[in-house]
Every structure is written in C-alpha cells, then in structure tokens.
Amino acid sequence: MSDTRAQHEPMTALYPELAGKVAVVTGAARGMGARFTAALAARGVHVVGADIDEAGMLATARELAAELAGADKAGEIAGTRIDVTRPADHETVAQLALERFGRLDFWVNNAGIFPYATVGEITPEQISATLAVNVEGVLYGAQTAARHMEPGSAIVNMSSVSAVRIRRGRGAYCTSKAAVAHLTESLAVELGDRGIRVNAIAPGYIDTEMTRWVKEDPAALQHALDVVPLHRLGSPEEVVGPLLFLLSDSARYITGHSIAVDGGSRHV
C-alpha cells in the first residue's frame, strides 16, 4: 500500500464511548461534513446532517445509510435543511435531533463559505455573507446546542490555519476564521460553567472540493507543497481523526483550543 493511499484510509481509532450519542453536523451534504457524518455513524453515533442544500443532504444521508447498512451497531443518519444564518433553523434542527433520538451530545459547526476577492475588491455583500455564514452560523449553532446539552457534551467549530496566516485574495475568509478561533475561546470559557467543552479544528491544505483550485493551478500546488513541512496535501480522513478525538472522553479536559491539522504549515 502506498503512503498516499494510507493517508485516505479510515481512522482505526474506535472510541466506543461515542456509541449511542447524538450529533448534529452542519454543512454535511458533501466534503468534510459528509466525512464527519459517516465517521460518527460508523461508531454508533446517531447523526442529524444539516445543509442549505436539502436535496443534496437527503441524498447524502441515504447514501451513507446504505454504505453502513451492513455495519455492526452503526448509528442512524437523518438529513434536513438549515440556513446557518438563521437562528430559528438551528433550533429546528436541534428539535429534530431531540424528537428522533431523545438527546443532543455533540454539535459540529462545519458549514462555511470560501469567497475570493482581493482586499480592494471585497464588497459589502461579500464580507456580510462571509461573516454571516462563517461566524454568526457558529455562534447560533453553539447557542442552540448549549440550550439542549447536558454536562459532558461537546461542540466543535471549524476554524482554519487562515485564522493565523494570510492568503492573498481571501481577506474576508481569513477574517471570518480568525473570529471563529476567538469565538471558540469565548464559548469555552462561558459554557465551561455548564460542563460543555468547545474546541475548534483548523485545517490547512486538505484535499477537498474547497481546495480543488490548488490542485488545478500548478503554481499554487507547488507553493502549497513548499510551505507544508510534510510536503503534501492532507486527506479528509486526517481531519476526521481530530474531530473524533475532540468529541471523545480522551479529550474530556480539553476546551478552548484550536487544533491545527495542516502538516505544520503554520510554523513556516
């Protein structure tokens, strides 16, 4: 087996304590959100996957359920729609989780957008939309989750190494992810009083639809490989691992942190 193939193999960590728990994952119709949903369900977690693309989310839920049909003690997957800029939508999703599965243990704020514009070309519409989805969506998700969670529950937000590194043409995105990183710390401090942990994952160059532009531009790909000490793109499975860890009992004394999954790129 080549090293590249091994990077895309499912994580072997099982975390048996996750079985029977209930999670909400936003932005779950495709990409990392779909991978998160599949990995959690494979470990016995019941998952409500939510996405603004309702048809895509329902199709993904059916596909993942079919893939897990023969798995031992796999969790159920329910798909639904959410516009993360609307607080009421978060509450609707939470109520679905409670009505169908009876509890809410984990909330993964994964939905996000990745706009491009040089600083001089960022429009009011672009910065407003980026902050609404990437920052307000995280806040509303955390607020909703906290209303229904018991002590021992956990929230994971998706930040980015762009929170601490500048990418040309991504000023709105970088700003939003810096806000997510700081918001994660604020949430951790205040929700810690209720025994709820809040952490973030900060991916770097991960081989997903969002970074397709890197692979399609030889110069951009070479730059990415040059600035990543491991000299390769990461795989979605290498983000799944930290998510499972942060939701598990192995991380029960970890809160308020952003874990970089970037091959070391934030250090160079």
Residue pairs with C-beta under 8 A, 6 or more apart in sequence:
4 232
7 232
7 234
7 235
7 237
7 238
8 235
8 236
8 237
9 237
10 39
10 42
10 237
10 240
11 39
11 237
11 240
11 241
11 244
13 241
13 244
13 245
14 43
15 43
15 244
15 245
15 247
15 248
15 249
15 250
16 43
16 44
17 248
17 249
18 40
18 43
18 44
18 45
18 244
18 247
18 248
19 43
19 44
19 45
19 73
19 75
20 44
20 45
20 46
21 44
21 45
21 46
21 103
21 105
21 106
22 45
22 46
22 47
22 48
22 97
22 101
22 102
22 103
22 104
22 105
22 106
23 40
23 45
23 46
23 47
23 48
23 105
23 106
23 107
23 108
23 247
24 47
24 48
24 50
24 93
24 94
24 97
24 104
24 106
24 107
24 108
24 141
24 145
25 33
25 36
25 37
25 40
25 47
25 48
25 49
25 50
25 108
25 110
26 33
26 50
26 51
26 82
26 84
26 93
26 108
26 109
26 110
26 111
26 137
26 141
27 33
27 50
27 51
27 84
27 110
27 111
27 112
28 34
28 36
28 37
28 47
28 49
28 50
28 51
28 57
28 60
28 79
28 110
29 49
29 51
29 53
29 56
29 57
29 59
29 60
29 79
30 51
30 53
30 56
30 60
30 209
31 208
31 209
31 210
31 236
32 110
32 158
32 203
32 206
32 208
32 236
32 239
33 49
33 51
33 108
33 110
33 111
34 49
34 60
34 64
35 236
35 237
35 239
35 240
36 108
36 110
36 240
36 243
37 47
37 49
37 60
37 61
37 64
37 77
38 64
38 67
38 68
39 240
39 243
39 244
40 47
40 75
40 106
40 244
40 247
41 47
41 64
41 65
41 68
41 74
41 75
41 76
41 77
42 68
42 71
42 74
42 75
43 75
43 244
44 73
44 74
44 75
45 75
45 106
46 75
46 76
46 77
46 78
46 97
46 100
46 101
47 75
47 76
47 77
47 78
48 77
48 78
48 79
48 80
48 93
48 96
48 97
48 100
48 101
49 57
49 60
49 61
49 77
49 78
49 79
49 80
50 57
50 79
50 80
50 81
50 82
50 89
50 93
50 111
51 57
51 60
51 79
51 81
51 82
51 111
52 81
52 82
52 83
52 84
52 111
53 81
54 79
54 80
54 81
57 79
57 80
57 81
58 79
59 79
60 79
61 77
61 78
61 79
62 79
64 77
65 76
65 77
68 74
68 77
76 100
76 101
78 96
78 97
78 100
80 92
80 93
80 96
81 89
82 89
82 90
82 92
82 93
82 111
83 89
84 90
84 109
84 111
84 133
84 136
84 137
84 140
84 141
85 132
85 133
85 136
85 137
85 140
86 140
87 140
87 143
87 144
90 140
90 141
90 143
90 144
90 145
91 144
93 144
94 104
94 144
94 145
94 147
94 148
97 103
97 104
98 104
98 148
103 150
104 145
104 148
104 149
104 153
105 149
105 150
105 152
105 153
105 154
106 153
106 154
106 155
106 156
106 247
107 141
107 142
107 144
107 145
107 149
107 153
107 154
107 155
107 156
108 155
108 156
108 158
108 243
109 137
109 138
109 141
109 142
109 155
109 156
109 157
109 158
110 158
111 133
111 137
112 133
112 134
112 137
112 158
112 176
113 129
113 130
113 133
113 134
113 173
114 170
114 173
114 210
115 126
115 129
115 130
115 170
115 172
115 173
116 169
116 170
117 123
117 126
117 169
117 171
117 172
118 168
118 169
118 171
119 171
122 171
122 172
126 172
127 172
127 175
130 172
130 173
130 175
130 176
131 172
131 175
131 176
131 179
134 173
134 176
134 177
134 179
134 180
135 176
135 179
135 180
135 183
138 157
138 180
138 183
139 183
141 155
142 155
142 157
142 183
142 187
142 191
142 198
145 153
145 155
145 196
146 155
146 191
146 194
146 196
149 194
149 196
150 195
151 194
151 195
151 196
152 195
152 252
153 195
153 196
153 197
154 196
154 197
154 198
154 199
154 246
154 247
154 251
155 187
155 191
155 196
155 197
155 198
155 199
156 198
156 199
156 200
156 201
156 243
156 246
156 247
157 180
157 183
157 184
157 187
157 198
157 199
157 200
157 201
158 180
158 200
158 201
158 203
159 177
159 180
159 181
159 184
159 200
159 201
159 202
159 258
160 173
160 174
160 177
160 180
160 202
160 203
160 204
161 202
161 203
161 204
161 260
161 262
161 265
161 266
162 170
162 173
162 174
162 177
162 178
163 174
163 177
163 178
163 180
163 181
163 202
163 258
164 178
164 181
164 202
164 266
165 174
165 265
165 266
166 174
167 173
167 174
177 202
180 200
181 200
181 202
181 258
184 198
184 199
184 200
184 256
184 257
184 258
185 256
187 198
188 197
188 198
188 199
188 255
188 256
188 257
189 256
191 197
191 198
192 198
192 255
192 256
197 246
197 251
197 252
197 254
197 255
198 255
198 256
199 246
199 251
199 254
199 255
199 256
199 257
199 258
199 259
200 257
200 258
200 259
201 239
201 242
201 243
201 246
201 258
201 259
201 261
202 258
202 259
202 260
202 261
202 262
202 266
203 234
203 239
203 260
203 261
203 262
204 228
204 234
204 260
204 261
204 262
204 263
204 265
204 266
205 211
205 214
205 224
205 228
205 233
205 234
205 262
205 263
205 265
206 233
206 234
206 235
206 236
206 238
206 239
206 261
207 215
207 233
207 234
207 235
207 236
208 236
211 233
213 220
214 220
214 221
214 224
214 233
215 221
215 233
224 233
225 231
225 232
225 233
227 265
227 268
228 262
228 263
228 264
228 265
229 263
229 264
229 265
229 267
229 268
230 263
230 264
231 263
232 263
234 261
234 262
234 263
238 261
239 261
242 259
242 261
245 251
246 254
246 259
260 266
